[in-house]
Amino acid sequence: MIGLSVNGRAVQVDVDGDTPLLWVLRDHLGLTGTKYGCGVAVCGACTVHLDDQPVRACVVPVAACAGKKVVTIEGLRRPDGPLHPLQRAWLDAQVPQCGYCQSGQIMQAAALLRAKPNPTDPEIDRAMQGIICRCGTYQRIRRAIKLAAGGKP
């Protein structure tokens, strides 16, 4: 059994320690907001926070998460609370199209805003580099991040 905290809830999972965190989240805990994209940490669709740092869940063995805090896209919004500012900005800027990258993009952006509450365009571009958007909505993503930061889009 491996114990970890997922979205503020203590959980125990009975899986092999080498099982990627992504599959524990999706298949064992039913948290399907985190997406499978490439399986080799290249696309960023599976980005979650591990002790407040963005990681690619497809390559992180669940054993490495023991005793740590995992936050998924489902955990950004407080239960019965309003949308997270990034989720609201994503809708306002009309970012979503196919949905493939959205949870990874938002989780990466949340880590950026935690570290840099008012990032510049180059800081946004650097932080978001490596999260692939198949639909090419990079300008909308930047606009949404700026909206969430309270700046001009």
N, CA, C and O atoms as a DFTB+ gen file, in Angstrom:
612 C
 N C O
     1  1       0.840      -1.190       0.000
     2  2       0.000       0.000       0.000
     3  2       0.881       1.247       0.000
     4  3       1.879       1.332       0.716
     5  1       0.485       2.189      -0.808
     6  2       1.210       3.452      -0.887
     7  2       0.251       4.556      -0.481
     8  3      -0.846       4.669      -1.026
     9  1       0.672       5.371       0.482
    10  2      -0.163       6.463       0.954
    11  2       0.300       7.800       0.402
    12  3       1.494       8.099       0.374
    13  1      -0.661       8.597      -0.034
    14  2      -0.369       9.933      -0.517
    15  2      -1.599      10.810      -0.300
    16  3      -2.676      10.316       0.033
    17  1      -1.428      12.089      -0.488
    18  2      -2.534      13.036      -0.384
    19  2      -2.878      13.487      -1.793
    20  3      -2.025      13.999      -2.518
    21  1      -4.128      13.292      -2.173
    22  2      -4.570      13.703      -3.505
    23  2      -5.715      14.702      -3.337
    24  3      -6.781      14.373      -2.817
    25  1      -5.468      15.903      -3.784
    26  2      -6.461      16.982      -3.698
    27  2      -6.955      17.174      -2.267
    28  3      -8.138      17.407      -2.021
    29  1      -6.006      17.069      -1.326
    30  2      -6.318      17.303       0.072
    31  2      -6.916      16.120       0.814
    32  3      -7.315      16.247       1.971
    33  1      -6.981      14.978       0.159
    34  2      -7.572      13.786       0.771
    35  2      -6.512      12.690       0.867
    36  3      -5.855      12.367      -0.123
    37  1      -6.350      12.122       2.057
    38  2      -5.405      11.019       2.235
    39  2      -5.967       9.771       1.556
    40  3      -7.117       9.389       1.774
    41  1      -5.125       9.144       0.727
    42  2      -5.543       7.918       0.037
    43  2      -4.465       6.861       0.179
    44  3      -3.285       7.167       0.350
    45  1      -4.888       5.631       0.106
    46  2      -3.995       4.476       0.082
    47  2      -4.291       3.734      -1.213
    48  3      -5.450       3.456      -1.521
    49  1      -3.250       3.412      -1.971
    50  2      -3.447       2.660      -3.212
    51  2      -2.621       1.390      -3.158
    52  3      -1.466       1.394      -2.734
    53  1      -3.232       0.313      -3.591
    54  2      -2.579      -0.989      -3.601
    55  2      -2.136      -1.285      -5.028
    56  3      -2.802      -2.009      -5.768
    57  1      -0.996      -0.710      -5.395
    58  2      -0.448      -0.880      -6.741
    59  2       1.058      -1.076      -6.639
    60  3       1.660      -0.790      -5.604
    61  1       1.650      -1.555      -7.694
    62  2       3.102      -1.672      -7.773
    63  2       3.691      -0.265      -7.722
    64  3       3.150       0.646      -8.348
    65  1       4.765      -0.072      -7.004
    66  2       5.385       1.243      -6.849
    67  2       5.864       1.875      -8.137
    68  3       6.029       3.092      -8.206
    69  1       6.093       1.052      -9.176
    70  2       6.535       1.575     -10.470
    71  2       5.380       2.078     -11.332
    72  3       5.609       2.655     -12.395
    73  1       4.154       1.867     -10.889
    74  2       2.997       2.320     -11.661
    75  2       3.048       3.835     -11.797
    76  3       3.195       4.535     -10.795
    77  1       2.928       4.356     -13.021
    78  2       2.930       5.805     -13.184
    79  2       1.765       6.456     -12.429
    80  3       0.649       5.937     -12.415
    81  1       2.045       7.583     -11.816
    82  2       1.036       8.334     -11.086
    83  2      -0.200       8.570     -11.943
    84  3      -1.319       8.509     -11.434
    85  1      -0.022       8.835     -13.215
    86  2      -1.149       9.082     -14.117
    87  2      -2.182       7.972     -14.041
    88  3      -3.379       8.240     -13.939
    89  1      -1.725       6.724     -14.090
    90  2      -2.664       5.595     -14.113
    91  2      -3.288       5.373     -12.743
    92  3      -4.421       4.899     -12.654
    93  1      -2.578       5.702     -11.685
    94  2      -3.177       5.626     -10.353
    95  2      -4.303       6.643     -10.256
    96  3      -5.394       6.330      -9.778
    97  1      -4.033       7.866     -10.712
    98  2      -5.054       8.912     -10.659
    99  2      -6.287       8.534     -11.477
   100  3      -7.415       8.627     -10.994
   101  1      -6.064       8.112     -12.700
   102  2      -7.176       7.834     -13.606
   103  2      -7.883       6.519     -13.294
   104  3      -9.106       6.485     -13.153
   105  1      -7.115       5.440     -13.188
   106  2      -7.709       4.102     -13.098
   107  2      -8.073       3.673     -11.685
   108  3      -9.025       2.915     -11.498
   109  1      -7.346       4.135     -10.707
   110  2      -7.596       3.687      -9.335
   111  2      -8.375       4.711      -8.515
   112  3      -9.114       4.342      -7.603
   113  1      -8.214       5.995      -8.835
   114  2      -8.888       7.031      -8.054
   115  2     -10.021       7.718      -8.829
   116  3     -10.749       8.531      -8.260
   117  1     -10.173       7.401     -10.110
   118  2     -11.263       7.955     -10.909
   119  2     -11.124       9.426     -11.242
   120  3     -12.112      10.079     -11.580
   121  1      -9.914       9.961     -11.153
   122  2      -9.670      11.372     -11.467
   123  2      -9.217      11.471     -12.922
   124  3      -8.020      11.465     -13.212
   125  1     -10.169      11.562     -13.818
   126  2      -9.873      11.488     -15.250
   127  2      -9.595      12.841     -15.896
   128  3      -9.442      12.918     -17.115
   129  1      -9.528      13.900     -15.108
   130  2      -9.198      15.209     -15.667
   131  2      -7.767      15.276     -16.163
   132  3      -7.470      16.017     -17.100
   133  1      -6.884      14.517     -15.552
   134  2      -5.490      14.455     -15.996
   135  2      -5.445      13.526     -17.199
   136  3      -5.887      12.379     -17.121
   137  1      -4.919      14.014     -18.299
   138  2      -4.986      13.285     -19.566
   139  2      -3.695      12.552     -19.908
   140  3      -2.601      12.967     -19.525
   141  1      -3.850      11.456     -20.635
   142  2      -2.720      10.752     -21.225
   143  2      -2.504      11.337     -22.608
   144  3      -3.439      11.451     -23.401
   145  1      -1.259      11.708     -22.891
   146  2      -0.960      12.238     -24.210
   147  2       0.097      11.422     -24.920
   148  3      -0.165      10.816     -25.959
   149  1       1.302      11.409     -24.350
   150  2       2.411      10.762     -25.037
   151  2       3.035       9.623     -24.244
   152  3       3.570       8.687     -24.837
   153  1       2.979       9.681     -22.937
   154  2       3.568       8.636     -22.102
   155  2       5.052       8.778     -21.866
   156  3       5.651       7.929     -21.206
   157  1       5.671       9.839     -22.389
   158  2       7.117      10.021     -22.224
   159  2       7.479      11.439     -21.763
   160  3       8.610      11.884     -21.958
   161  1       6.537      12.136     -21.162
   162  2       6.760      13.470     -20.573
   163  2       7.124      14.555     -21.575
   164  3       7.807      15.519     -21.231
   165  1       6.673      14.401     -22.807
   166  2       6.993      15.390     -23.830
   167  2       5.860      16.388     -24.046
   168  3       6.125      17.568     -24.276
   169  1       4.609      15.947     -23.979
   170  2       3.499      16.824     -24.365
   171  2       2.938      17.665     -23.222
   172  3       2.425      18.758     -23.465
   173  1       3.021      17.188     -21.995
   174  2       2.540      17.946     -20.850
   175  2       1.068      17.794     -20.531
   176  3       0.591      18.421     -19.585
   177  1       0.328      16.992     -21.276
   178  2      -1.101      16.825     -21.024
   179  2      -1.384      16.256     -19.636
   180  3      -2.465      16.472     -19.088
   181  1      -0.428      15.537     -19.070
   182  2      -0.624      14.863     -17.783
   183  2      -0.082      15.659     -16.597
   184  3       0.089      15.099     -15.514
   185  1       0.186      16.930     -16.774
   186  2       0.796      17.733     -15.713
   187  2      -0.110      17.837     -14.488
   188  3      -1.288      18.180     -14.583
   189  1       0.481      17.532     -13.344
   190  2      -0.157      17.698     -12.035
   191  2       0.873      18.368     -11.134
   192  3       2.022      18.558     -11.531
   193  1       0.460      18.725      -9.923
   194  2       1.407      19.297      -8.960
   195  2       1.774      18.234      -7.942
   196  3       0.904      17.545      -7.410
   197  1       3.053      18.104      -7.676
   198  2       3.571      17.215      -6.642
   199  2       4.332      18.105      -5.672
   200  3       5.377      18.661      -6.009
   201  1       3.795      18.232      -4.462
   202  2       4.345      19.175      -3.485
   203  2       4.551      20.551      -4.112
   204  3       5.614      21.159      -3.984
   205  1       3.506      21.025      -4.793
   206  2       3.432      22.361      -5.395
   207  2       4.320      22.576      -6.612
   208  3       4.463      23.711      -7.067
   209  1       4.917      21.524      -7.149
   210  2       5.740      21.644      -8.349
   211  2       5.078      20.886      -9.493
   212  3       4.590      19.774      -9.295
   213  1       5.056      21.483     -10.700
   214  2       4.461      20.761     -11.829
   215  2       5.334      19.578     -12.237
   216  3       6.549      19.708     -12.380
   217  1       4.697      18.426     -12.421
   218  2       5.392      17.213     -12.872
   219  2       4.536      16.534     -13.928
   220  3       3.328      16.758     -14.005
   221  1       5.167      15.710     -14.730
   222  2       4.461      14.923     -15.740
   223  2       4.102      13.577     -15.113
   224  3       4.970      12.735     -14.884
   225  1       2.828      13.391     -14.842
   226  2       2.356      12.208     -14.124
   227  2       2.576      10.910     -14.889
   228  3       2.550       9.834     -14.292
   229  1       2.790      10.989     -16.183
   230  2       2.977       9.763     -16.972
   231  2       4.316       9.097     -16.703
   232  3       4.483       7.917     -17.010
   233  1       5.274       9.823     -16.137
   234  2       6.597       9.239     -15.895
   235  2       6.994       9.223     -14.421
   236  3       8.087       8.769     -14.083
   237  1       6.130       9.707     -13.549
   238  2       6.442       9.723     -12.118
   239  2       5.889       8.443     -11.500
   240  3       4.676       8.233     -11.500
   241  1       6.764       7.583     -10.974
   242  2       6.256       6.376     -10.317
   243  2       5.522       6.758      -9.036
   244  3       5.953       7.651      -8.307
   245  1       4.419       6.079      -8.769
   246  2       3.612       6.428      -7.607
   247  2       4.405       6.292      -6.315
   248  3       4.117       6.998      -5.349
   249  1       5.394       5.405      -6.270
   250  2       6.214       5.255      -5.063
   251  2       6.945       6.550      -4.732
   252  3       7.205       6.836      -3.563
   253  1       7.276       7.331      -5.750
   254  2       7.961       8.612      -5.527
   255  2       7.022       9.657      -4.925
   256  3       7.472      10.721      -4.499
   257  1       5.735       9.364      -4.889
   258  2       4.737      10.301      -4.375
   259  2       4.324       9.972      -2.939
   260  3       3.541      10.700      -2.329
   261  1       4.852       8.878      -2.411
   262  2       4.457       8.447      -1.068
   263  2       4.683       9.569      -0.058
   264  3       5.772      10.134       0.031
   265  1       3.639       9.875       0.693
   266  2       3.715      10.913       1.711
   267  2       3.726      12.327       1.179
   268  3       3.897      13.275       1.946
   269  1       3.549      12.486      -0.117
   270  2       3.577      13.815      -0.726
   271  2       2.178      14.273      -1.104
   272  3       1.224      13.496      -1.088
   273  1       2.078      15.545      -1.442
   274  2       0.814      16.170      -1.798
   275  2       0.684      16.255      -3.316
   276  3       1.508      16.881      -3.983
   277  1      -0.354      15.621      -3.853
   278  2      -0.643      15.649      -5.283
   279  2      -1.901      16.493      -5.488
   280  3      -2.902      16.317      -4.793
   281  1      -1.833      17.408      -6.448
   282  2      -3.013      18.196      -6.816
   283  2      -3.228      18.012      -8.315
   284  3      -2.320      18.203      -9.124
   285  1      -4.453      17.638      -8.656
   286  2      -4.841      17.467     -10.053
   287  2      -5.740      18.632     -10.455
   288  3      -6.045      19.500      -9.637
   289  1      -6.156      18.645     -11.703
   290  2      -7.057      19.691     -12.182
   291  2      -8.337      19.716     -11.347
   292  3      -8.902      20.785     -11.116
   293  1      -8.796      18.557     -10.896
   294  2      -9.996      18.506     -10.067
   295  2      -9.782      19.193      -8.721
   296  3     -10.738      19.664      -8.105
   297  1      -8.537      19.250      -8.265
   298  2      -8.230      19.828      -6.970
   299  2      -8.014      21.331      -6.979
   300  3      -7.912      21.940      -5.914
   301  1      -7.941      21.946      -8.159
   302  2      -7.767      23.401      -8.202
   303  2      -8.992      24.117      -7.669
   304  3      -8.882      25.123      -6.968
   305  1     -10.136      23.601      -7.999
   306  2     -11.402      24.203      -7.552
   307  2     -11.788      23.585      -6.216
   308  3     -11.808      22.363      -6.068
   309  1     -12.087      24.416      -5.272
   310  2     -12.546      23.914      -3.978
   311  2     -13.937      23.288      -4.157
   312  3     -14.746      23.786      -4.938
   313  1     -14.210      22.199      -3.433
   314  2     -15.540      21.581      -3.565
   315  2     -16.647      22.606      -3.311
   316  3     -16.612      23.350      -2.331
   317  1     -17.603      22.627      -4.191
   318  2     -18.751      23.543      -4.103
   319  2     -18.344      25.011      -4.126
   320  3     -19.143      25.877      -3.769
   321  1     -17.116      25.301      -4.541
   322  2     -16.665      26.683      -4.617
   323  2     -16.664      27.172      -6.051
   324  3     -16.995      26.430      -6.976
   325  1     -16.286      28.438      -6.228
   326  2     -16.215      28.983      -7.590
   327  2     -15.050      28.349      -8.353
   328  3     -14.172      27.718      -7.765
   329  1     -15.064      28.528      -9.642
   330  2     -13.950      28.054     -10.457
   331  2     -12.661      28.729      -9.994
   332  3     -12.683      29.853      -9.491
   333  1     -11.553      28.040     -10.169
   334  2     -10.242      28.635      -9.943
   335  2     -10.110      29.797     -10.936
   336  3     -10.660      29.714     -12.034
   337  1      -9.402      30.872     -10.587
   338  2      -9.260      32.005     -11.518
   339  2      -8.755      31.606     -12.903
   340  3      -9.162      32.201     -13.900
   341  1      -7.885      30.618     -12.977
   342  2      -7.421      30.173     -14.297
   343  2      -8.530      29.466     -15.068
   344  3      -8.661      29.661     -16.276
   345  1      -9.318      28.660     -14.395
   346  2     -10.428      27.985     -15.069
   347  2     -11.425      29.013     -15.603
   348  3     -11.920      28.878     -16.722
   349  1     -11.713      30.029     -14.810
   350  2     -12.625      31.092     -15.231
   351  2     -12.034      31.849     -16.430
   352  3     -12.729      32.118     -17.410
   353  1     -10.734      32.187     -16.335
   354  2     -10.061      32.915     -17.425
   355  2     -10.012      32.071     -18.696
   356  3     -10.133      32.601     -19.800
   357  1      -9.837      30.767     -18.543
   358  2      -9.803      29.866     -19.707
   359  2     -11.117      29.962     -20.468
   360  3     -11.131      30.002     -21.698
   361  1     -12.211      29.999     -19.733
   362  2     -13.524      30.121     -20.371
   363  2     -13.710      31.511     -20.969
   364  3     -14.190      31.647     -22.095
   365  1     -13.332      32.537     -20.223
   366  2     -13.507      33.913     -20.699
   367  2     -12.693      34.193     -21.956
   368  3     -13.137      34.933     -22.834
   369  1     -11.508      33.608     -22.044
   370  2     -10.642      33.816     -23.220
   371  2     -10.938      32.803     -24.329
   372  3     -10.282      32.813     -25.370
   373  1     -11.905      31.945     -24.109
   374  2     -12.300      30.920     -25.084
   375  2     -11.122      30.063     -25.534
   376  3     -10.925      29.821     -26.725
   377  1     -10.348      29.614     -24.557
   378  2      -9.179      28.798     -24.860
   379  2      -9.552      27.391     -25.322
   380  3      -9.023      26.930     -26.333
   381  1     -10.444      26.692     -24.619
   382  2     -10.659      25.271     -24.942
   383  2     -11.155      25.041     -26.359
   384  3     -12.040      25.736     -26.858
   385  1     -10.555      24.048     -26.984
   386  2     -11.050      23.575     -28.263
   387  2     -11.201      22.063     -28.164
   388  3     -12.289      21.580     -27.852
   389  1     -10.148      21.310     -28.418
   390  2     -10.307      19.856     -28.379
   391  2     -10.238      19.303     -26.956
   392  3     -10.778      18.229     -26.693
   393  1      -9.597      20.002     -26.048
   394  2      -9.513      19.557     -24.659
   395  2      -8.311      18.711     -24.325
   396  3      -8.050      18.467     -23.147
   397  1      -7.571      18.255     -25.311
   398  2      -6.420      17.378     -25.109
   399  2      -5.440      17.918     -24.079
   400  3      -5.022      17.180     -23.187
   401  1      -5.069      19.171     -24.179
   402  2      -4.000      19.728     -23.346
   403  2      -4.493      20.570     -22.180
   404  3      -3.691      20.990     -21.345
   405  1      -5.784      20.823     -22.106
   406  2      -6.292      21.857     -21.201
   407  2      -5.912      21.664     -19.741
   408  3      -5.467      22.617     -19.101
   409  1      -6.071      20.479     -19.198
   410  2      -5.745      20.310     -17.777
   411  2      -4.251      20.509     -17.546
   412  3      -3.858      21.126     -16.556
   413  1      -3.424      19.998     -18.437
   414  2      -1.976      20.206     -18.305
   415  2      -1.588      21.666     -18.426
   416  3      -0.738      22.155     -17.681
   417  1      -2.216      22.365     -19.372
   418  2      -1.936      23.793     -19.542
   419  2      -2.305      24.566     -18.279
   420  3      -1.527      25.390     -17.798
   421  1      -3.490      24.295     -17.748
   422  2      -3.953      25.017     -16.567
   423  2      -3.077      24.704     -15.360
   424  3      -2.760      25.604     -14.582
   425  1      -2.681      23.447     -15.193
   426  2      -1.841      23.091     -14.048
   427  2      -0.461      23.745     -14.158
   428  3       0.090      24.193     -13.153
   429  1       0.096      23.801     -15.359
   430  2       1.381      24.473     -15.556
   431  2       1.238      25.973     -15.285
   432  3       2.104      26.579     -14.654
   433  1       0.145      26.564     -15.763
   434  2      -0.099      27.990     -15.542
   435  2      -0.306      28.301     -14.059
   436  3       0.128      29.348     -13.579
   437  1      -0.960      27.404     -13.338
   438  2      -1.169      27.610     -11.898
   439  2       0.163      27.641     -11.159
   440  3       0.357      28.447     -10.249
   441  1       1.076      26.764     -11.552
   442  2       2.411      26.773     -10.931
   443  2       3.138      28.069     -11.265
   444  3       3.817      28.640     -10.411
   445  1       2.999      28.532     -12.500
   446  2       3.617      29.797     -12.897
   447  2       3.088      30.944     -12.046
   448  3       3.870      31.729     -11.509
   449  1       1.778      31.048     -11.920
   450  2       1.191      32.171     -11.176
   451  2       1.497      32.093      -9.684
   452  3       1.553      33.121      -9.009
   453  1       1.692      30.902      -9.173
   454  2       2.092      30.779      -7.770
   455  2       3.505      31.354      -7.584
   456  3       3.788      32.012      -6.583
   457  1       4.379      31.099      -8.553
   458  2       5.765      31.577      -8.480
   459  2       5.900      33.034      -8.923
   460  3       6.712      33.779      -8.373
   461  1       5.114      33.436      -9.906
   462  2       5.173      34.777     -10.501
   463  2       3.752      35.290     -10.669
   464  3       3.143      35.047     -11.711
   465  1       3.205      35.985      -9.689
   466  2       1.801      36.403      -9.756
   467  2       1.449      37.331     -10.919
   468  3       0.280      37.422     -11.292
   469  1       2.421      38.010     -11.493
   470  2       2.155      38.916     -12.603
   471  2       3.231      38.720     -13.679
   472  3       4.072      39.597     -13.879
   473  1       3.207      37.587     -14.363
   474  2       4.282      37.272     -15.309
   475  2       4.221      38.109     -16.587
   476  3       3.154      38.540     -17.023
   477  1       5.395      38.321     -17.168
   478  2       5.501      38.998     -18.464
   479  2       5.234      37.980     -19.573
   480  3       5.202      36.775     -19.324
   481  1       5.047      38.466     -20.784
   482  2       4.847      37.557     -21.913
   483  2       6.009      36.574     -22.057
   484  3       5.764      35.377     -22.209
   485  1       7.276      37.033     -22.016
   486  2       8.376      36.070     -22.129
   487  2       8.387      35.045     -20.979
   488  3       8.733      33.882     -21.191
   489  1       8.013      35.471     -19.775
   490  2       7.962      34.528     -18.647
   491  2       6.857      33.494     -18.856
   492  3       7.034      32.316     -18.544
   493  1       5.734      33.931     -19.379
   494  2       4.647      32.996     -19.690
   495  2       5.106      32.014     -20.747
   496  3       4.917      30.806     -20.600
   497  1       5.706      32.521     -21.810
   498  2       6.153      31.655     -22.901
   499  2       7.162      30.617     -22.411
   500  3       7.079      29.448     -22.787
   501  1       8.103      31.034     -21.584
   502  2       9.102      30.095     -21.044
   503  2       8.440      29.037     -20.163
   504  3       8.725      27.847     -20.291
   505  1       7.563      29.473     -19.278
   506  2       6.921      28.540     -18.339
   507  2       6.024      27.538     -19.058
   508  3       5.912      26.387     -18.638
   509  1       5.395      27.970     -20.125
   510  2       4.438      27.111     -20.817
   511  2       5.082      26.289     -21.932
   512  3       4.432      25.435     -22.533
   513  1       6.333      26.544     -22.201
   514  2       7.052      25.805     -23.230
   515  2       7.021      24.316     -22.887
   516  3       7.276      23.937     -21.744
   517  1       6.720      23.498     -23.840
   518  2       6.704      22.065     -23.605
   519  2       5.324      21.500     -23.310
   520  3       5.173      20.287     -23.169
   521  1       4.321      22.351     -23.215
   522  2       2.945      21.864     -23.098
   523  2       2.338      22.045     -24.490
   524  3       2.052      23.165     -24.912
   525  1       2.151      20.964     -25.173
   526  2       1.732      21.014     -26.569
   527  2       0.228      21.200     -26.682
   528  3      -0.550      20.486     -26.050
   529  1      -0.171      22.172     -27.498
   530  2      -1.575      22.412     -27.806
   531  2      -1.787      22.032     -29.269
   532  3      -1.314      22.719     -30.173
   533  1      -2.494      20.946     -29.486
   534  2      -2.733      20.478     -30.859
   535  2      -3.520      21.489     -31.686
   536  3      -3.385      21.537     -32.909
   537  1      -4.337      22.292     -31.020
   538  2      -5.173      23.263     -31.725
   539  2      -4.470      24.604     -31.933
   540  3      -4.983      25.464     -32.649
   541  1      -3.312      24.788     -31.319
   542  2      -2.545      26.019     -31.514
   543  2      -3.129      27.242     -30.846
   544  3      -3.010      28.343     -31.384
   545  1      -3.754      27.090     -29.698
   546  2      -4.377      28.238     -29.032
   547  2      -3.414      28.952     -28.089
   548  3      -3.837      29.462     -27.051
   549  1      -2.156      28.995     -28.423
   550  2      -1.141      29.580     -27.547
   551  2      -1.406      31.047     -27.204
   552  3      -1.167      31.468     -26.072
   553  1      -1.895      31.823     -28.161
   554  2      -2.195      33.235     -27.875
   555  2      -3.356      33.352     -26.893
   556  3      -3.347      34.220     -26.020
   557  1      -4.346      32.489     -27.031
   558  2      -5.467      32.494     -26.089
   559  2      -5.010      32.041     -24.698
   560  3      -5.472      32.560     -23.682
   561  1      -4.110      31.081     -24.670
   562  2      -3.576      30.598     -23.392
   563  2      -2.857      31.734     -22.684
   564  3      -3.068      31.953     -21.491
   565  1      -2.009      32.458     -23.406
   566  2      -1.309      33.597     -22.813
   567  2      -2.310      34.644     -22.314
   568  3      -2.148      35.187     -21.220
   569  1      -3.334      34.925     -23.106
   570  2      -4.348      35.892     -22.717
   571  2      -5.069      35.439     -21.432
   572  3      -5.323      36.254     -20.545
   573  1      -5.390      34.169     -21.339
   574  2      -6.078      33.642     -20.150
   575  2      -5.191      33.741     -18.899
   576  3      -5.677      34.059     -17.814
   577  1      -3.909      33.471     -19.056
   578  2      -2.992      33.575     -17.922
   579  2      -2.940      35.014     -17.432
   580  3      -2.949      35.268     -16.228
   581  1      -2.887      35.950     -18.366
   582  2      -2.855      37.365     -17.985
   583  2      -4.165      37.788     -17.322
   584  3      -4.156      38.568     -16.370
   585  1      -5.284      37.276     -17.820
   586  2      -6.574      37.568     -17.189
   587  2      -6.600      37.045     -15.753
   588  3      -7.031      37.746     -14.838
   589  1      -6.143      35.833     -15.569
   590  2      -6.135      35.229     -14.223
   591  2      -5.212      35.989     -13.289
   592  3      -5.451      36.055     -12.083
   593  1      -4.156      36.560     -13.850
   594  2      -3.202      37.334     -13.039
   595  2      -3.745      38.731     -12.737
   596  3      -3.145      39.475     -11.962
   597  1      -4.867      39.086     -13.342
   598  2      -5.461      40.397     -13.111
   599  2      -4.910      41.479     -14.013
   600  3      -5.153      42.665     -13.791
   601  1      -4.169      41.074     -15.030
   602  2      -3.590      42.051     -15.952
   603  2      -4.402      42.180     -17.224
   604  3      -5.450      41.556     -17.389
   605  1      -3.886      43.010     -18.118
   606  2      -4.531      43.181     -19.421
   607  2      -4.228      41.959     -20.266
   608  3      -3.094      41.479     -20.285
   609  1      -5.233      41.453     -20.966
   610  2      -4.997      40.291     -21.830
   611  2      -4.210      40.655     -23.073
   612  3      -3.930      39.789     -23.902
